[in-house]
Amino acid sequence: SQGHAHSLLLVVLALGGLGAAHAGLGKLLPAINKLQDVMASIAERGSAVELPQIVVVGSQSSGKSSVLESIVGKDFLPRGSGIVTRAPLILQLQTYRGRVGGGECEEWGEFLHCPKKRFTVFKDIRKEIEDETERITGKKQAISHNPIRLRITSPHVPDLTLVDLPGMTKVPVGDQPADIETQIRDLVLKYTANPNSIILSVTPANSDIATSDSIQIARAVDPKGDRTIGVLTKLDLMDKGTNALAMLQGKVVPLKLGFIGVINRSQKDIADEKDLESSRKDELKYFASHPAYASLAASHHIGTVFLARRLNSILLSHIKARLPSLRNRIMSLVATSRKELAALGEPPSDDADEHRKLLLSVITQYVDNFCTTIDGGRHLTSYSELRGGARISHTFNQLFPTRLNSILPHENLPPSEIHMTIRNTKGARTSLYGSVPQDAFEMLVKKLIKQLREPASWCVDTVFDELRLISEECEPKELQRFEGLRSRFREVASEMLTRCFRDAKKMMESLILFELAYINTNHPDFCDIGEVLGATFVEPLNLQAP
């Protein structure tokens, strides 16, 4: 209850931030980021809000991670062969608005799973991402839907919210699951299908854009291309005499938000630890000197710097357009949460005696509810189905006898088997006409008795399932306030019912064994049974050839 109230308070504060941000767009993205953190803490309650964010999609080795590092201006993402990104990384970039050069740290990273801990060395951020990925997914190359949330504050980054997803692949390698392609595709679709998201489709310019995995994914969820922006990487690696100008102008694949070309660092640059600032300068020089891209470079419509500025502008406009619907959704969430809090009542006091009284009251209410459900009551009246004790009574008095009566002895005990059993138990001996050997009779009857196990076991299982359902339905409303107590309550009730269930099974099995242990042929039901069997089976046996 207290945790839910805290989350509700944060939602209200974030909602106030949205209201203030509506007047000034400078505070809009920080408010969205705060709201995103809040929603991460209460998403398991089914109350998540689909917030605007930029989802980065691309195949392995498309330069996706390099694009993100170029925007940030720092090396902080894990690198290696195979699938390095194995969980969504929600990257919140926040412009540092403090005094630059005042002696304090101007750029740092913070993880949501490491609150109040600042990472000022970006290599440590990379190590933390690797450690958290391994903690979430394990040491094998598995994929997880649980996101890692990282906020980077720096005077050199724009206000942005980006989601870095695993690079798409088609062939599993090493310890990767056999269905790795399907797993990654499902994860990518989960984020790109959000109508409030912007899709950043990263495609190498030296590959066929018509077969680009990221473009195909974008088209699947955004067929009109209204919320997809394309990024072409590796423009410097295209064959001589070719260029990507037609693609950048949207003549090959039309996108409403267009394409932007960038040049990332090469593997040699990364190995030589070439800084990203120098890489940006070399990028601009390349575009300015290239005949196909010079006009774009002159108008500052190409390169990483333009990409960062363009993404910031697109995301702000997108958020502004979605603000009314977001506000309505959050207001609805707040109203629902307030009703839940009101229903839960005031928090209990710290007095131990009050705790004992409350616990005794809850237990008493639970026992009363359970007994009333079994014995029946006016408040349990249902016009559509049997419930509680009525259902158990129906199981005992109608369903169980019906299953017993459905057992047909002659189907599981054909005459040929009866004949053979009688002859085998007689051996070389002969018997008087019309008599049936005692051993043969007991063997045949015991086989029929064993058929009672299945319906008897079904009856015990059915009643057990109904009692478990009753146990959950009888929980007092007060238990909703205390998740720990509620969990323990269910655990104790389940243990008790399971113990009784095992005892009932043992008793049922014992009753079957009692019947199998001794066949009382002196019982009145066995009168003249020998004459009946003799007239039916023995005479034909004497007439048949061996």
C-alpha positions as CSV (number, residue, x, y, z in Angstrom):
1,S,0.0,0.0,0.0
2,Q,2.8,2.4,0.9
3,G,4.8,1.5,-2.2
4,H,1.7,2.0,-4.4
5,A,1.0,5.4,-2.7
6,H,4.6,6.4,-3.4
7,S,4.3,5.5,-7.0
8,L,1.0,7.4,-7.2
9,L,2.7,10.5,-5.8
10,L,5.5,10.3,-8.3
11,V,2.9,9.9,-11.1
12,V,1.1,13.0,-9.9
13,L,4.4,14.9,-9.7
14,A,5.4,13.8,-13.2
15,L,1.9,14.8,-14.4
16,G,2.5,18.3,-12.9
17,G,5.8,18.3,-14.7
18,L,4.0,17.6,-18.0
19,G,1.6,20.5,-17.3
20,A,4.5,22.8,-16.7
21,A,6.4,21.5,-19.7
22,H,3.4,22.1,-21.9
23,A,4.1,25.8,-21.4
24,G,7.8,25.5,-21.9
25,L,9.2,22.8,-24.1
26,G,12.6,23.0,-22.4
27,K,11.3,21.0,-19.4
28,L,9.3,18.5,-21.6
29,L,11.8,15.7,-22.0
30,P,13.0,15.7,-18.4
31,A,9.4,15.4,-17.3
32,I,8.9,12.5,-19.8
33,N,12.0,10.8,-18.5
34,K,10.8,11.2,-14.9
35,L,7.5,9.7,-15.8
36,Q,9.2,6.8,-17.6
37,D,11.2,6.0,-14.4
38,V,7.9,6.0,-12.4
39,M,6.2,3.7,-14.9
40,A,9.1,1.3,-14.8
41,S,8.4,0.8,-11.0
42,I,4.7,0.2,-11.4
43,A,4.6,-1.5,-14.9
44,E,3.9,-4.9,-13.3
45,R,0.5,-3.5,-12.1
46,G,-0.7,-3.4,-15.7
47,S,-0.8,0.4,-15.6
48,A,2.1,1.3,-17.9
49,V,1.7,4.3,-20.2
50,E,3.2,4.0,-23.7
51,L,5.5,7.0,-23.7
52,P,7.2,8.8,-26.7
53,Q,10.7,7.6,-27.3
54,I,13.1,6.8,-30.1
55,V,13.6,3.1,-30.8
56,V,16.9,2.3,-32.5
57,V,16.6,-0.7,-34.9
58,G,19.3,-2.3,-37.0
59,S,21.0,-5.5,-37.9
60,Q,24.2,-6.7,-36.4
61,S,27.2,-4.7,-37.6
62,S,25.0,-2.0,-39.1
63,G,26.8,0.6,-37.0
64,K,23.9,1.1,-34.6
65,S,26.0,1.3,-31.4
66,S,28.5,3.6,-33.1
67,V,25.7,6.0,-34.0
68,L,24.6,6.2,-30.4
69,E,28.1,6.8,-29.1
70,S,28.6,9.5,-31.7
71,I,25.5,11.3,-30.5
72,V,26.7,11.1,-26.9
73,G,30.3,11.8,-27.8
74,K,31.6,9.0,-25.5
75,D,32.7,5.4,-25.7
76,F,30.3,3.7,-23.2
77,L,28.6,0.8,-25.0
78,P,29.8,-2.9,-24.9
79,R,31.6,-4.1,-28.0
80,G,32.5,-7.6,-29.3
81,S,31.5,-10.3,-31.7
82,G,28.0,-11.7,-31.9
83,I,25.0,-10.2,-30.1
84,V,26.5,-7.7,-27.6
85,T,23.2,-6.0,-26.7
86,R,21.1,-8.7,-25.2
87,A,18.6,-6.5,-23.4
88,P,16.9,-3.2,-24.2
89,L,19.0,-0.2,-23.1
90,I,16.7,2.8,-22.4
91,L,19.1,5.7,-22.8
92,Q,18.0,9.0,-21.5
93,L,20.2,11.9,-22.6
94,Q,19.9,15.0,-20.5
95,T,21.6,18.3,-21.2
96,Y,23.6,19.6,-18.2
97,R,22.2,23.0,-17.4
98,G,24.5,23.8,-14.5
99,R,27.5,26.1,-14.6
100,V,30.2,24.8,-16.9
101,G,33.7,25.1,-15.6
102,G,32.8,25.6,-12.0
103,G,34.9,22.8,-10.7
104,E,32.1,20.2,-10.3
105,C,31.6,17.2,-12.5
106,E,29.8,18.2,-15.7
107,E,28.9,14.8,-17.2
108,W,28.0,11.5,-15.6
109,G,25.8,8.4,-16.0
110,E,23.2,7.0,-13.6
111,F,21.5,3.6,-13.7
112,L,18.0,3.1,-12.4
113,H,19.1,-0.2,-10.7
114,C,22.0,1.7,-9.0
115,P,20.2,4.7,-7.5
116,K,22.2,7.6,-6.1
117,K,25.4,6.3,-7.7
118,R,27.1,8.4,-10.3
119,F,29.5,7.0,-12.9
120,T,31.9,9.7,-14.0
121,V,34.2,7.3,-15.9
122,F,32.4,6.1,-19.0
123,K,34.4,2.9,-19.2
124,D,32.8,2.0,-15.8
125,I,29.4,2.6,-17.5
126,R,30.3,0.0,-20.1
127,K,31.3,-2.4,-17.4
128,E,28.1,-1.9,-15.5
129,I,26.0,-2.5,-18.6
130,E,27.9,-5.7,-19.2
131,D,27.4,-6.9,-15.6
132,E,23.7,-6.0,-15.5
133,T,23.2,-7.7,-18.9
134,E,24.8,-10.9,-17.5
135,R,22.7,-10.6,-14.4
136,I,19.5,-10.3,-16.4
137,T,20.2,-12.8,-19.1
138,G,22.8,-15.1,-17.7
139,K,26.2,-16.0,-19.2
140,K,24.6,-17.7,-22.2
141,Q,23.7,-15.6,-25.2
142,A,20.0,-15.3,-24.3
143,I,17.7,-12.4,-24.9
144,S,15.8,-10.6,-22.2
145,H,12.8,-8.2,-22.4
146,N,13.8,-6.6,-19.1
147,P,15.3,-3.2,-19.9
148,I,18.4,-1.5,-18.5
149,R,17.8,2.2,-17.8
150,L,20.7,4.6,-18.1
151,R,20.6,8.4,-17.9
152,I,23.6,10.4,-19.1
153,T,23.9,14.0,-18.1
154,S,26.3,16.2,-20.1
155,P,26.5,19.7,-21.6
156,H,27.4,18.0,-24.9
157,V,24.3,15.9,-25.4
158,P,20.8,16.9,-26.5
159,D,17.7,16.0,-24.6
160,L,16.7,12.6,-26.0
161,T,15.2,9.3,-25.0
162,L,16.6,6.4,-27.1
163,V,16.0,2.7,-26.8
164,D,18.9,0.5,-28.1
165,L,17.7,-2.9,-29.0
166,P,19.6,-6.1,-29.9
167,G,20.9,-6.2,-33.5
168,M,18.8,-8.5,-35.7
169,T,20.4,-11.7,-36.8
170,K,19.2,-14.8,-38.7
171,V,21.7,-17.6,-37.8
172,P,22.3,-18.6,-34.1
173,V,26.0,-18.8,-33.2
174,G,27.6,-20.4,-30.2
175,D,25.4,-20.6,-27.2
176,Q,22.6,-18.6,-28.8
177,P,19.1,-20.2,-28.7
178,A,17.9,-21.9,-31.9
179,D,15.0,-19.4,-32.2
180,I,17.3,-16.3,-31.6
181,E,15.9,-14.6,-34.8
182,T,12.3,-15.0,-33.5
183,Q,13.2,-13.8,-30.0
184,I,14.9,-10.6,-31.3
185,R,12.1,-9.9,-33.8
186,D,9.5,-10.2,-31.1
187,L,11.4,-7.9,-28.8
188,V,11.9,-5.3,-31.6
189,L,8.2,-5.5,-32.6
190,K,7.2,-5.0,-28.9
191,Y,8.9,-1.5,-28.9
192,T,8.3,-0.4,-32.5
193,A,4.6,-1.3,-32.3
194,N,4.1,1.4,-29.7
195,P,2.3,4.2,-31.7
196,N,4.0,6.8,-29.6
197,S,7.5,5.7,-30.5
198,I,9.8,7.1,-33.3
199,I,11.6,4.4,-35.2
200,L,15.3,5.1,-35.9
201,S,16.1,2.6,-38.7
202,V,19.9,2.2,-39.1
203,T,21.0,0.7,-42.4
204,P,24.5,0.4,-43.9
205,A,24.7,2.3,-47.2
206,N,26.9,-0.4,-48.8
207,S,24.1,-2.9,-48.5
208,D,20.8,-3.3,-50.4
209,I,18.3,-1.1,-48.6
210,A,15.4,-3.0,-50.2
211,T,16.4,-6.0,-48.1
212,S,17.2,-4.1,-44.9
213,D,15.9,-5.8,-41.8
214,S,15.3,-2.5,-40.0
215,I,13.4,-1.1,-42.9
216,Q,11.2,-4.2,-43.2
217,I,10.5,-4.1,-39.4
218,A,9.6,-0.4,-39.7
219,R,7.3,-1.0,-42.6
220,A,5.5,-3.8,-40.7
221,V,4.4,-1.4,-37.9
222,D,4.6,1.9,-39.7
223,P,3.5,1.1,-43.3
224,K,3.1,4.8,-44.3
225,G,6.5,5.8,-42.8
226,D,5.0,8.5,-40.7
227,R,7.1,7.9,-37.6
228,T,10.3,6.3,-39.1
229,I,13.5,8.2,-39.7
230,G,16.3,6.4,-41.6
231,V,20.0,6.6,-40.9
232,L,22.5,5.5,-43.5
233,T,25.9,4.4,-42.1
234,K,29.2,3.4,-43.9
235,L,28.8,6.0,-46.7
236,D,32.6,6.0,-46.9
237,L,32.7,2.3,-47.6
238,M,30.5,2.3,-50.7
239,D,32.0,1.2,-54.0
240,K,33.9,3.8,-56.0
241,G,31.7,5.7,-58.4
242,T,28.5,5.1,-56.3
243,N,26.8,7.2,-53.7
244,A,23.7,7.2,-51.5
245,L,22.3,10.5,-52.6
246,A,19.1,9.0,-54.0
247,M,18.5,7.2,-50.8
248,L,19.2,10.3,-48.7
249,Q,16.7,12.2,-50.8
250,G,14.0,9.5,-50.2
251,K,13.8,8.5,-53.8
252,V,14.4,4.8,-53.1
253,V,12.5,4.3,-49.8
254,P,10.2,7.3,-49.0
255,L,10.0,8.2,-45.4
256,K,8.1,11.2,-44.0
257,L,11.0,12.0,-41.6
258,G,13.6,11.3,-44.2
259,F,17.1,9.8,-44.2
260,I,20.3,11.2,-42.6
261,G,23.8,10.0,-43.6
262,V,26.6,9.5,-41.0
263,I,30.1,8.1,-41.0
264,N,31.2,6.2,-37.9
265,R,34.6,5.4,-36.7
266,S,36.3,2.4,-38.4
267,Q,37.5,-0.6,-36.4
268,K,41.0,0.7,-36.7
269,D,39.9,4.1,-35.3
270,I,38.2,2.3,-32.3
271,A,41.3,0.2,-31.7
272,D,43.5,3.3,-31.8
273,E,41.0,5.0,-29.4
274,K,40.4,7.9,-31.7
275,D,38.2,10.4,-29.9
276,L,34.7,11.0,-31.2
277,E,35.3,14.8,-31.5
278,S,38.0,14.2,-34.1
279,S,35.8,11.6,-35.8
280,R,33.0,14.2,-36.1
281,K,35.4,16.7,-37.7
282,D,36.7,14.1,-40.2
283,E,33.1,13.2,-41.0
284,L,32.2,16.8,-41.9
285,K,35.4,17.1,-44.0
286,Y,34.5,13.9,-45.9
287,F,31.0,15.2,-46.7
288,A,32.2,18.7,-47.6
289,S,34.7,17.3,-50.1
290,H,32.4,14.6,-51.6
291,P,30.7,15.9,-54.8
292,A,27.5,14.1,-54.1
293,Y,27.2,15.2,-50.5
294,A,28.7,18.7,-50.6
295,S,25.4,20.5,-51.0
296,L,24.0,18.6,-48.0
297,A,27.1,19.4,-45.9
298,A,26.9,23.1,-46.9
299,S,23.3,23.3,-45.6
300,H,24.2,21.2,-42.5
301,H,21.7,18.5,-43.4
302,I,24.0,15.5,-43.0
303,G,26.3,14.1,-40.3
304,T,26.1,13.1,-36.6
305,V,25.6,16.7,-35.3
306,F,22.6,17.2,-37.6
307,L,21.2,13.8,-36.7
308,A,21.3,14.6,-32.9
309,R,19.7,18.0,-33.5
310,R,17.1,16.5,-35.8
311,L,16.2,13.7,-33.4
312,N,15.7,16.2,-30.6
313,S,13.4,18.3,-32.8
314,I,11.4,15.3,-33.9
315,L,11.0,13.9,-30.4
316,L,9.9,17.2,-29.0
317,S,7.3,17.7,-31.7
318,H,6.1,14.2,-31.3
319,I,5.7,14.5,-27.5
320,K,3.9,17.8,-27.9
321,A,1.4,16.2,-30.3
322,R,0.8,13.3,-27.9
323,L,0.5,15.4,-24.7
324,P,-3.3,15.6,-24.6
325,S,-3.7,11.8,-24.9
326,L,-0.9,11.2,-22.4
327,R,-2.4,13.5,-19.9
328,N,-5.8,11.9,-20.2
329,R,-4.2,8.4,-19.8
330,I,-2.3,9.5,-16.7
331,M,-5.3,11.2,-15.2
332,S,-7.2,8.0,-15.6
333,L,-4.4,6.1,-13.9
334,V,-4.2,8.5,-11.0
335,A,-8.0,8.3,-10.5
336,T,-7.9,4.5,-10.5
337,S,-4.9,4.4,-8.1
338,R,-6.7,6.9,-5.7
339,K,-9.7,4.6,-5.6
340,E,-7.5,1.7,-4.8
341,L,-5.8,3.6,-2.0
342,A,-9.1,4.7,-0.5
343,A,-10.3,1.1,-0.5
344,L,-7.2,-0.1,1.3
345,G,-7.8,2.3,4.2
346,E,-5.4,4.0,6.5
347,P,-2.0,2.3,7.2
348,P,-1.8,0.3,10.5
349,S,-0.1,1.8,13.5
350,D,3.3,0.6,14.9
351,D,1.7,-0.8,18.0
352,A,2.4,-4.6,18.3
353,D,-0.9,-5.2,20.1
354,E,-2.7,-3.5,17.2
355,H,-0.9,-5.8,14.8
356,R,-2.0,-8.9,16.8
357,K,-5.6,-7.7,16.9
358,L,-5.6,-7.1,13.2
359,L,-4.0,-10.4,12.4
360,L,-6.6,-12.2,14.7
361,S,-9.4,-10.3,13.0
362,V,-8.2,-11.3,9.5
363,I,-7.8,-15.0,10.5
364,T,-11.3,-15.0,12.0
365,Q,-12.8,-13.4,9.0
366,Y,-11.1,-15.8,6.7
367,V,-12.4,-18.8,8.7
368,D,-15.9,-17.4,8.7
369,N,-15.8,-16.8,5.0
370,F,-14.5,-20.4,4.4
371,C,-17.1,-22.0,6.5
372,T,-19.9,-19.9,5.0
373,T,-18.8,-20.9,1.5
374,I,-18.8,-24.5,2.4
375,D,-22.1,-24.5,4.4
376,G,-23.8,-22.1,2.0
377,G,-25.5,-18.7,2.6
378,R,-27.7,-16.2,1.0
379,H,-24.8,-14.0,0.0
380,L,-23.3,-16.9,-2.0
381,T,-26.4,-17.3,-4.2
382,S,-25.4,-17.6,-7.9
383,Y,-27.9,-17.9,-10.7
384,S,-25.4,-19.2,-13.3
385,E,-23.2,-21.8,-11.6
386,L,-22.7,-24.0,-8.6
387,R,-20.2,-22.6,-6.0
388,G,-18.5,-23.6,-2.9
389,G,-20.1,-26.4,-0.9
390,A,-22.8,-26.9,-3.5
391,R,-20.2,-27.7,-6.1
392,I,-18.5,-30.2,-3.7
393,S,-21.9,-31.8,-2.9
394,H,-22.6,-32.1,-6.6
395,T,-19.3,-33.8,-7.1
396,F,-19.9,-36.3,-4.4
397,N,-23.6,-37.1,-5.0
398,Q,-23.9,-36.7,-8.8
399,L,-20.6,-36.7,-10.7
400,F,-18.8,-39.4,-8.7
401,P,-21.7,-41.9,-8.8
402,T,-22.1,-41.2,-12.5
403,R,-18.4,-42.1,-13.1
404,L,-18.7,-45.2,-11.0
405,N,-21.8,-46.4,-12.9
406,S,-20.0,-45.7,-16.2
407,I,-17.6,-48.6,-15.4
408,L,-18.7,-51.5,-17.6
409,P,-17.2,-54.7,-16.2
410,H,-17.7,-56.7,-19.4
411,E,-15.7,-54.3,-21.5
412,N,-12.5,-54.8,-19.4
413,L,-13.3,-58.4,-18.6
414,P,-14.3,-60.3,-21.8
415,P,-15.6,-63.8,-21.7
416,S,-12.4,-65.2,-23.2
417,E,-10.4,-63.8,-20.4
418,I,-12.8,-65.3,-17.8
419,H,-12.6,-68.7,-19.5
420,M,-8.9,-68.7,-19.6
421,T,-8.6,-67.6,-16.0
422,I,-10.9,-70.4,-14.8
423,R,-9.1,-73.0,-16.8
424,N,-5.6,-71.8,-15.6
425,T,-6.6,-71.8,-12.0
426,K,-8.1,-75.3,-12.2
427,G,-4.8,-76.7,-13.7
428,A,-5.0,-80.4,-14.2
429,R,-7.8,-80.8,-11.7
430,T,-11.4,-81.3,-12.5
431,S,-14.3,-79.7,-10.7
432,L,-17.9,-80.5,-10.2
433,Y,-20.3,-79.3,-12.8
434,G,-21.3,-75.7,-12.1
435,S,-18.6,-74.8,-9.6
436,V,-16.1,-72.0,-10.1
437,P,-12.6,-72.2,-8.5
438,Q,-12.2,-69.7,-5.6
439,D,-8.9,-68.5,-6.9
440,A,-10.3,-67.7,-10.3
441,F,-13.2,-65.8,-8.8
442,E,-11.0,-63.7,-6.6
443,M,-8.6,-62.8,-9.4
444,L,-11.4,-61.7,-11.7
445,V,-13.1,-59.7,-8.9
446,K,-9.9,-58.0,-7.8
447,K,-9.3,-56.8,-11.4
448,L,-12.7,-55.2,-11.4
449,I,-12.1,-53.6,-8.0
450,K,-8.9,-51.9,-9.3
451,Q,-11.1,-50.0,-11.8
452,L,-12.5,-48.0,-8.9
453,R,-9.1,-46.2,-8.5
454,E,-9.5,-43.8,-11.4
455,P,-13.0,-42.3,-10.5
456,A,-12.1,-42.2,-6.8
457,S,-8.8,-40.4,-7.5
458,W,-10.7,-38.0,-9.8
459,C,-13.2,-37.2,-7.1
460,V,-10.4,-36.4,-4.6
461,D,-8.6,-34.2,-7.2
462,T,-11.8,-32.3,-8.1
463,V,-12.7,-31.6,-4.5
464,F,-9.1,-30.5,-3.8
465,D,-9.2,-28.0,-6.7
466,E,-12.5,-26.6,-5.5
467,L,-11.2,-26.1,-2.0
468,R,-8.1,-24.3,-3.3
469,L,-10.4,-22.0,-5.3
470,I,-12.6,-21.4,-2.2
471,S,-9.4,-20.7,-0.2
472,E,-8.5,-17.8,-2.5
473,E,-12.0,-16.4,-2.8
474,C,-12.4,-16.3,1.0
475,E,-9.5,-13.9,1.5
476,P,-10.7,-10.8,3.5
477,K,-10.3,-7.5,1.8
478,E,-7.9,-6.4,4.5
479,L,-5.3,-8.8,3.0
480,Q,-5.0,-6.6,-0.1
481,R,-3.2,-4.0,2.0
482,F,-0.4,-6.4,3.0
483,E,1.2,-8.3,0.1
484,G,3.6,-10.1,2.4
485,L,0.8,-11.3,4.8
486,R,-1.4,-12.2,1.8
487,S,1.4,-14.3,0.3
488,R,2.1,-16.0,3.6
489,F,-1.6,-16.6,4.1
490,R,-1.9,-18.3,0.8
491,E,1.2,-20.4,1.4
492,V,-0.1,-21.7,4.8
493,A,-3.6,-22.4,3.4
494,S,-2.0,-24.2,0.4
495,E,0.2,-26.3,2.7
496,M,-2.7,-27.3,4.8
497,L,-4.9,-28.2,1.9
498,T,-2.1,-30.2,0.3
499,R,-1.5,-32.1,3.5
500,C,-5.2,-33.0,3.7
501,F,-5.2,-33.9,0.0
502,R,-2.3,-36.3,0.5
503,D,-4.1,-37.9,3.5
504,A,-7.3,-38.2,1.5
505,K,-5.4,-39.9,-1.3
506,K,-3.9,-42.3,1.2
507,M,-7.3,-43.1,2.7
508,M,-8.8,-43.7,-0.8
509,E,-5.9,-46.0,-1.6
510,S,-6.3,-47.8,1.7
511,L,-10.0,-48.4,1.0
512,I,-9.1,-50.0,-2.4
513,L,-6.5,-52.2,-0.7
514,F,-9.0,-53.2,2.0
515,E,-11.4,-54.5,-0.7
516,L,-8.6,-56.2,-2.5
517,A,-7.3,-57.9,0.6
518,Y,-10.3,-60.0,1.3
519,I,-13.3,-61.0,-0.8
520,N,-16.3,-61.8,1.5
521,T,-18.2,-64.4,-0.5
522,N,-20.6,-64.9,2.5
523,H,-22.1,-61.5,1.8
524,P,-25.7,-61.7,0.7
525,D,-24.8,-60.2,-2.7
526,F,-22.9,-63.4,-3.5
527,C,-25.9,-65.7,-3.2
528,D,-26.2,-68.2,-6.1
529,I,-23.2,-66.5,-7.8
530,G,-21.7,-69.9,-8.4
531,E,-24.9,-71.2,-10.2
532,V,-24.9,-68.0,-12.4
533,L,-21.3,-68.3,-13.4
534,G,-21.6,-72.0,-13.8
535,A,-24.6,-71.8,-16.1
536,T,-22.9,-69.1,-18.1
537,F,-19.3,-70.2,-18.5
538,V,-18.6,-73.7,-17.2
539,E,-20.9,-75.6,-19.4
540,P,-19.4,-74.1,-22.6
541,L,-16.0,-74.9,-21.3
542,N,-16.8,-78.5,-21.0
543,L,-18.1,-78.6,-24.5
544,Q,-15.1,-76.9,-26.1
545,A,-12.0,-78.8,-27.3
546,P,-8.8,-77.9,-25.5
